[in-house]
Amino acid sequence: MDKTVNQKAWFLVLPVFLVVAFSAVLPLMTVVNYSMQDTFGNNQFFWNGVGWFKELLDPSTDLGGRFLASLGRNLFFSLVILAIEVPLGIVVALSMPREGWTVAACLVILALPLLIPWNVVGTIWQIFGRPDIGLLGYVLNAAGFDYNYVSNDIDAWVTVIVMDVWHWTSLVALLCYAGLKSIPEAYYQAAQIDGASRWAVFKAIQLPKMNRVLLIAVLLRFMDSFMIYTEPFVVTGGGPGNSTTFVSIELVKIALGQFDLGKAAALSLVYNLIILIVCWIFYTVMTNAGVERKVQASSEEAMEPKPSAALKPVPALKPKEGVA
């Protein structure tokens, strides 16, 4: 029996498509249009083709040099953030209690930094790190450290990194804790019977069960750290000099400070493309790694020798009656 095809259901999805087109596709097309043109003000545009993209990817130009320098800072910042927050989030999740009233208390404490708006986080750390009125700056200078994030590049980087770790490690910890809570208790009981160590339990049970949530955590943290803008802009303003000027801050300087809409549009498109490519690489590598581990585990299990079936005892022969 053939099924009746009814295309009227598409009308239910049409409002969603219209909202997405209005909020995403149309602004994207506007940015693409600006990236191909130049303007001298008075709402007059002139065709420039791919000229801005060529200049953007040329290190010898001013625009290309600024873009590549800020891109290097972004990549370095994201790698440092992932190297700190992912292991630290796993450690925090493993240290949290599994039952009792302390679970709710720990979850509330971990969620507090995530509830603070980004500009408020930047303002808190801007005041907290000031050497004259900030508690952190005063304590460090009193301890003998010449700390001043306004004039020292290393101090500015340390402040921005510590601020991001304080703000977002809770997200990784909560995701890892959700993965740990999904592990059945029978796994731990079997490991206890086998006499497995704490490291063996983590490596063979807990870490494989956290693969999916770790993938989500790494993707979320990379995208957010690579697109960071508000916190470092509020704390350092991209300084001292250009030491903490990331691509997002450079983009705002070009678009709003210099009002070069063509350069800013080309930079935003390349910026978006880089984020998509790197996230796709992260997802592909981590997903394939999980599949390879499963295949390897199944092959090792198949290669293990199986115990042979016990031989059935042969019944003893009884002598026939009448035979001596």
C-alpha atoms as one frame of an Amber mdcrd trajectory, in Angstrom:
protein
   0.000   0.000   0.000   1.454   3.348  -1.067   1.713   6.090   1.531   0.008
   9.398   0.891   2.528  12.208   0.487   1.428  15.382   2.201   3.652  18.423
   1.681   1.536  20.674   3.878   3.752  19.866   6.855   6.404  22.166   5.363
   4.189  25.118   6.266   4.815  24.283   9.936   8.571  24.596   9.390   8.336
  27.707   7.222   8.265  30.196  10.146  11.535  28.736  11.466  13.179  29.136
   8.070  11.993  32.734   7.873  13.373  33.550  11.320  16.731  31.948  10.493
  16.870  33.766   7.155  16.102  37.088   8.812  18.541  36.658  11.725  21.441
  34.829  10.036  21.353  34.576   6.259  20.517  38.199   5.474  23.217  39.685
   7.763  25.708  37.178   6.344  24.894  38.266   2.795  25.337  41.889   3.855
  28.781  41.104   5.251  29.707  39.280   2.045  28.557  42.307   0.051  30.646
  44.692   2.180  33.716  42.461   1.876  33.701  42.969  -1.902  33.417  46.752
  -1.778  35.089  49.864  -0.456  33.574  53.071   0.831  34.706  56.626   1.448
  31.688  57.553   3.498  28.427  59.256   2.534  26.985  55.756   1.870  28.913
  55.455  -1.417  30.445  52.051  -2.200  32.934  51.044  -4.885  33.596  47.526
  -6.163  36.861  46.048  -4.890  36.447  42.332  -5.634  38.714  40.065  -3.597
  41.190  42.843  -2.908  40.540  42.899   0.829  41.025  39.143   1.095  44.359
  39.333  -0.738  45.518  42.108   1.564  44.264  40.238   4.613  46.246  37.086
   3.804  49.423  38.963   2.836  51.776  39.297   5.854  53.642  42.164   4.216
  50.605  44.483   4.386  49.489  46.312   7.494  46.111  44.546   7.555  47.652
  41.104   6.978  50.332  41.614   9.613  47.806  42.725  12.229  45.465  39.847
  11.372  48.123  37.114  11.503  49.576  38.490  14.747  46.168  38.557  16.433
  45.359  35.100  15.037  48.545  33.720  16.607  47.535  35.218  19.962  44.094
  33.630  19.636  45.484  30.171  18.890  47.983  30.382  21.736  45.300  31.537
  24.160  42.897  28.748  23.141  45.568  26.049  23.453  46.601  27.265  26.906
  42.978  27.450  28.026  42.222  23.906  26.837  45.422  22.552  28.396  44.428
  24.006  31.781  40.643  23.842  31.952  40.030  20.322  30.600  42.360  18.460
  33.055  41.321  20.772  35.891  37.634  20.197  35.150  38.171  16.431  35.168
  39.960  16.622  38.531  37.174  18.753  40.016  34.494  16.367  38.708  36.314
  13.351  40.159  36.634  15.103  43.532  32.927  15.933  43.815  30.685  13.777
  46.012  28.300  11.317  44.403  25.428  11.483  46.892  24.139  13.480  49.825
  23.322  17.132  50.375  26.875  18.150  49.465  26.145  17.340  45.800  23.643
  20.189  45.520  25.994  22.552  47.344  28.892  21.734  45.003  26.725  22.127
  41.907  25.484  25.545  43.050  29.026  26.741  43.832  30.287  25.542  40.451
  27.420  27.204  38.621  27.968  30.627  40.212  30.782  31.810  37.868  28.728
  30.755  34.842  25.840  32.996  35.912  27.928  36.175  35.892  27.751  38.225
  32.655  30.963  38.504  30.674  31.355  42.262  31.060  30.846  41.941  34.817
  33.559  39.252  34.937  35.936  41.627  33.160  35.065  44.459  35.528  35.586
  42.236  38.584  39.042  41.166  37.469  39.962  44.651  36.315  39.405  45.968
  39.836  40.668  42.794  41.524  44.008  42.953  39.716  44.753  46.669  40.105
  47.920  47.205  42.126  46.545  50.253  43.943  43.047  49.214  45.054  42.740
  45.567  43.965  43.213  42.754  46.457  45.145  40.526  44.025  47.458  43.294
  42.851  48.113  44.499  46.402  48.897  41.004  47.723  51.229  40.162  44.838
  53.126  43.425  45.133  53.323  43.041  48.910  54.768  39.547  48.378  57.603
  40.981  46.270  56.179  40.514  42.767  56.207  43.532  40.486  52.687  42.905
  39.207  50.948  45.390  36.921  48.773  44.054  34.100  48.457  47.541  32.590
  52.154  47.927  31.752  53.551  44.364  31.700  52.726  41.943  28.856  53.229
  38.773  30.910  51.092  40.078  33.771  48.324  40.952  31.323  48.407  37.463
  29.775  48.429  35.767  33.180  45.482  37.885  34.332  43.407  37.114  31.227
  44.187  33.375  31.404  43.451  33.077  35.138  40.233  35.048  34.648  39.052
  32.688  31.912  40.013  29.609  33.948  38.054  30.949  36.915  35.060  31.716
  34.715  34.769  28.583  32.559  36.378  25.630  34.350  33.021  25.061  36.029
  31.453  24.265  32.657  33.970  21.490  31.962  33.586  20.158  35.504  29.791
  20.033  35.275  29.883  18.227  31.926  32.416  15.702  33.231  30.362  15.189
  36.380  27.300  14.434  34.248  29.343  11.821  32.377  30.536  10.258  35.626
  27.009  10.071  37.035  25.890   8.051  34.005  28.317   5.199  34.814  26.481
   2.234  36.414  27.621   1.182  39.864  28.212  -2.358  38.596  31.332  -1.152
  36.771  32.912   0.024  40.023  31.911  -3.162  41.809  33.550  -5.298  39.128
  36.708  -3.166  39.297  36.778  -3.531  43.085  36.479  -7.298  42.821  39.355
  -7.378  40.315  41.471  -5.249  42.647  41.882  -2.401  40.121  43.747   0.704
  41.237  42.313   4.230  41.150  44.256   5.011  37.985  43.076   1.780  36.326
  39.451   2.630  37.139  39.881   6.104  35.670  41.622   4.860  32.529  39.391
   1.850  31.797  35.987   2.994  33.082  35.642   6.696  33.770  37.599   8.245
  30.906  35.932   6.161  28.139  32.511   6.996  29.560  33.386  10.708  29.492
  34.472  10.730  25.836  31.289  12.295  24.532  31.004  14.985  27.182  34.708
  15.775  26.833  34.199  16.231  23.101  31.377  18.687  23.803  33.470  20.466
  26.441  36.495  20.829  24.150  34.381  22.123  21.258  32.496  24.611  23.430
  35.596  25.870  25.165  37.579  26.198  21.949  34.835  28.130  20.171  34.269
  30.419  23.127  37.962  31.020  23.863  38.741  31.609  20.189  35.926  34.171
  19.962  36.701  35.860  23.279  36.203  39.605  23.272  34.403  41.135  26.239
  36.588  40.009  29.149  40.052  40.971  27.779  38.650  44.161  26.264  37.273
  45.264  29.631  40.403  44.252  31.568  43.252  45.284  29.277  41.616  46.883
  26.238  43.906  44.765  24.073  47.034  46.118  25.738  49.562  46.837  26.884
  50.321  47.768  23.318  48.787  44.980  21.263  49.884  42.087  23.481  46.332
  40.925  24.273  44.667  42.147  21.071  42.812  39.105  19.776  41.111  38.829
  16.394  37.754  39.927  17.795  39.278  43.073  19.324  41.175  43.768  16.089
  37.927  43.373  14.170  36.128  45.909  16.357  39.014  48.360  16.028  38.867
  48.168  12.230  35.068  48.250  11.975  34.214  50.872  14.604  37.497  52.647
  15.256  38.590  53.120  11.634  35.167  52.527   9.988  36.742  50.318   7.300
  33.688  48.212   6.597  35.236  46.311   3.695  38.314  45.235   5.661  36.210
  44.370   8.706  33.762  42.298   6.644  36.566  40.335   4.961  38.226  39.777
   8.332  34.985  38.545   9.911  34.369  36.048   7.087  37.890  34.611   7.312
  37.584  34.555  11.105  34.327  32.596  10.905  35.785  30.180   8.346  38.797
  29.453  10.572  36.526  28.675  13.527  34.428  26.287  11.445  37.472  24.483
  10.039  39.222  24.062  13.385  36.026  22.859  15.087  35.486  20.345  12.289
  39.069  19.092  12.726  38.584  18.785  16.496  35.322  16.891  16.062  36.695
  14.563  13.367  39.900  13.720  15.238  38.214  13.090  18.581  35.356  11.091
  17.038  37.740   8.902  15.039  39.874   8.388  18.135  36.839   7.080  20.009
  35.919   4.739  17.145  39.497   3.417  16.927  39.517   2.689  20.663  36.273
   0.721  20.352  37.597  -1.267  17.375  40.855  -1.997  19.181  39.030  -3.116
  22.321  36.723  -5.397  20.343  39.655  -6.911  18.407  41.585  -7.562  21.615
  38.519  -9.175  23.114  38.137 -11.389  20.047  41.807 -12.447  20.170  41.619
 -13.561  23.795  41.694 -17.385  24.038  38.384 -18.824  25.087  38.350 -21.629
  27.625  37.743 -24.990  25.927  34.644 -26.870  26.804  35.116 -29.536  29.424
  35.296 -33.030  28.035  32.381 -35.155  28.913  33.380 -38.207  30.999  33.241
 -41.450  29.082  30.997 -43.940  30.889  32.807 -47.008  32.107  32.064 -50.242
  30.272  30.155 -52.756  32.346  31.000 -56.442  31.897  28.250 -58.471  30.306
  26.380 -60.866  32.526  27.555 -64.437  32.347  31.066 -63.486  31.311  33.738
 -64.537  33.740
